[in-house]
């Protein structure tokens, strides 16, 4: 069926006006709906203010919590520092105790050898020797202990000598006790019943670098054996 198209101008104008009228209503209705939707979706100033207040409260609470965490961190760090210092002090004290124990053991061994003749080698023996730096760079003090057990009824007499081998100007050189003794005074020897401490001060010439030290103890009793002992310089010095 073919729709009738009215050619009359009046009918065409009426239809155009109706279209324009409905189009305007549609546009106005759309604008109203868009504005209403926008009003519903956008928050009010009061809502924003309330949300801002909540955020400020949350910031205050988080700031407090952060301060507490910082205090706890400082406490932990301080506790760790105290613990580390305590461990360091404990190690140092333990090292000192080991040193004291070693010294006590050495003294105990010495006195055991003196008062318990069945535990020692018969005759004269060299109990200990040590050397330490004192005062000036090239000045040293030595200490030599010679002893015999109580089973020996007579006092033992004799003399001792000491020498140091080292390097001087790239060459090996051995210094005798008389060349090193401060004041150049020779030791008077020894005479004792149980033990005797022999000591003195040594001074090396400029440029001398010690490597080895030797001690010789010679008893004056006929038939007694001479005692010879050597130490690396680094082992003898304390």
Secondary structure, DSSP 8 states (H G I E B T S, - for coil): --------HHHHHHHHHHHHHHHHHHHHHHHHHHHHHHHHHS--HHHHHHHHHHHHHHHHHHHHHHHHHHHHHHHHHHHHHHHHHHHHHHHHHHHHHHHHHHHHHHHHHHHHHHH-GGGS-SS-EEEEEEEEE-SSTTEEEEEEEEE--TT--S-EEEEEEEEEEEEETTEEEEEEHHHHBGGG-----EEESSEEEEEEEEE--TT-EEEEEEEEEEE-STT---EEEEEEHHHHB-
